[in-house]
Amino acid sequence: MIIIIGDSWGVGEFGIDPITEDSNSLIGPGIGQLLMLHDQVINLSVGNGSNIDSLNRLEVFLSKYTLDNSDTIYWIITCPTRGINLNSLIDGPGNITTNIYAVLDQFFLKANQIAMQNNTHIKLIGGLCDLNNVDIGRYSNLEICVASWGLLLNDSYITSLLWEIDQLGPIVQLNRSELLSEWIDIADQVFNKHKTIKILSPKYFNASHPSRLGHRILRDYLYPDWHFKF
């Protein structure tokens, strides 16, 4: 069995609904549906979900299901600012980047504990949070299998730890103005990430989500022997 946790990137393909004309609707299959052609899949991904939401859903599921050696868990990591008190990114003597890594550390510690308690490993996929500069060496039961889904799709993709930053700027300006220069650098990187996704649309992305082809490329990377046409 394959178990997937994550946000809307794990749910499916998003785009314009041909009936309602809603520009951010679920319009096609995603990684979970593609994997269902070859294995049993439990997809616990939820739109706009946070990382702690994902881990909580996994805990609840594992309280009702006993894993065996054939089971695989994938965690699509979303932006670490979701579901947290943004003041935690400017509290204390550290800078913003240091505190982002501290937030991720708390998520990874919890995930590692869950994995250890269930005698398994959790495979990480960088979604809205790219993991290409993240070291998880201290977490014995976690492994990065795709550091950046976006970078997997195209090598021009701009990576960053964050995706949602608008609410952080005013907090930095009001409470830690000495960190404003760092926030501007982070914001520029995130802006370039947003810009790149638009440039790579609609081939690789739709509505700031991986396109149907984007999901297919991830599936083929994870399971290169599972070939099919759709």
BAMAR-712594 format. One record per residue (C-alpha): residue in three letters; x, y, z. Coordinates in steps of 0.001 Angstrom, whole numbers, plus 500000, padded with zeros to 6 digits. Example, Ala and Ser with C-alpha at 12.3 -4.5 7.8 and 13.67 -1.06 7.14 Angstrom:
<nodes>
ALA512300495500507800SER513670498940507140
</nodes>
This chain:
<nodes>
MET500000500000500000ILE501097503564499273ILE500162506301501745ILE500393509952500685ILE500198512991502946GLY500406516600501825ASP498476519614500638SER496668520232497340TRP499783519314495351GLY499056515758496441VAL495343515938495613GLY495395516198491822GLU495546518473488790PHE494100521957489218GLY492986524400486539ILE489953526143485045ASP486664524296485478PRO485021524259482020ILE481533524592483552THR481934527019486445GLU485019528748484981ASP486555528646488452SER490289529127487854ASN491414526935490745SER489340523757490476LEU490285520100490586ILE490160519069486922GLY492195515903486561PRO494070512992488115GLY497088513439490337ILE499908511338491693GLY497538509301493869GLN495265508320490999LEU498218507442488784LEU499659505187491472MET496255503502491904LEU496710501872488516HIS499424499709490056ASP498903499585493826GLN496478500321496647VAL496681503980497646ILE495531505910500693ASN495736509610499865LEU495429511791502963SER496345515012501141VAL494020517984501685GLY493839521320499899ASN495557524185501742GLY496740521759504400SER499742522517506592ASN502630520215507427ILE501348519659510950ASP497913518841509484SER499543516186507317LEU501358514597510238ASN498245514651512415ARG496228512915509685LEU498963510314509340GLU498948509683513097VAL495199509147513114PHE495434506758510159LEU498264504758511727SER496273504422514953LYS493799502352512904TYR496147500561510505THR499236498426511097LEU501961498878508505ASP503961496045507002ASN507196496017505001SER505383496470501689ASP503854499820502687THR505394503126501580ILE504661506594502974TYR505232509772500927TRP505036513221502509ILE504724516186500112ILE506151519086502115THR504214522333501902CYS505215525881502841PRO506360525838506506THR504583529139507265ARG501193527420507067GLY499542526744510391ILE502205528435512542ASN502491531674514489LEU504499533830512084ASN506065535644515027SER508085532473515612LEU510084533374512484ILE511339536606514036ASP511411535752517759GLY514763535309519450PRO518252536258518277GLY518240534183515096ASN517459535472511629ILE514441534502509535THR516161531693507649THR517489530144510850ASN513998530187512311ILE512477528642509172TYR514864525727509563ALA513893525524513246VAL510218525231512279LEU511050522520509746ASP513083520765512426GLN509996520495514637PHE508016518978511762PHE510793516521510956LEU511231515517514601LYS507522514703514829ALA507565512827511520ASN510643510874512558GLN509008509928515846ILE505895508713514025ALA508032506666511655MET510066505128514481GLN506963504228516457ASN505573502433513416ASN508859500803512370THR508873502496508988HIS510469505277506962ILE508801508362505496LYS509891509487502048LEU509910513262501586ILE508969515148498426GLY509686518869498218GLY506451520563497162LEU505827524220497981CYS508848523860500285ASP511898522799498290LEU514317520573500187ASN517434520841498021ASN519227522820500762VAL517781520873503687ASP519872518353505627ILE517834515563507234GLY520820513464508290ARG519833513545511956TYR516416511981511308SER517041508256511051ASN513624507327509660LEU513209510086507079GLU514641510204503577ILE514417512732500776CYS513363510948497593VAL512571514126495586ALA514207517305496894SER512108519540494638TRP509116518430492587GLY509377521650490575LEU513062521123489829LEU512273517562488778LEU509939518959486126ASN512324521558484736ASP515864522550485686SER515031526272485340TYR512678526069488339ILE513580528506491137THR513595526783494518SER512891528245497957LEU511858527124501416LEU508751529320501361TRP505779530007499133GLU503525532282501211ILE505297535392502554ASP502954538387502230GLN501829538362505869LEU505394538059507142GLY506646541365505686PRO504548543709507872ILE505440541667510974VAL509153541986510216GLN508852545713509504LEU506946546375512724ASN508905544163515126ARG512350543361513674SER513219546052511138GLU516859544932511183LEU515689541736509434LEU513933543631506650SER516851543244504237GLU516827539466504724TRP513057539360504243ILE513403541288500969ASP515941538718499743ILE513608535872500707ALA510654537646499096ASP512614538129495857GLN513435534430495731VAL509803533467496366PHE508631535988493758ASN510993534404491220LYS509603530990492147HIS506040532211491478LYS507237533769488221THR508925530557487110ILE505759528532487750LYS503849530928485491ILE506528530594482800LEU506366526787483030SER502559526813482744PRO500525525152481348LYS502969522387480393TYR504274521628483874PHE501933523669486092ASN498288524753486212ALA496919527244488768SER500212527072490710HIS499931523267490962PRO501704520532489018SER499892519813485760ARG498753516369484696LEU502141515948483007GLY503817517147486208HIS502084514412488192ARG502982511856485521ILE506668512838485631LEU506734512415489404ARG505043509008489128ASP507531507874486467TYR510454509085488587LEU509257507235491691TYR508305504074489781PRO510107504023486415ASP508952500482485644TRP505257501379485810HIS504685502433482234PHE501241503125480814LYS499436505555478570PHE496526507782479526
</nodes>
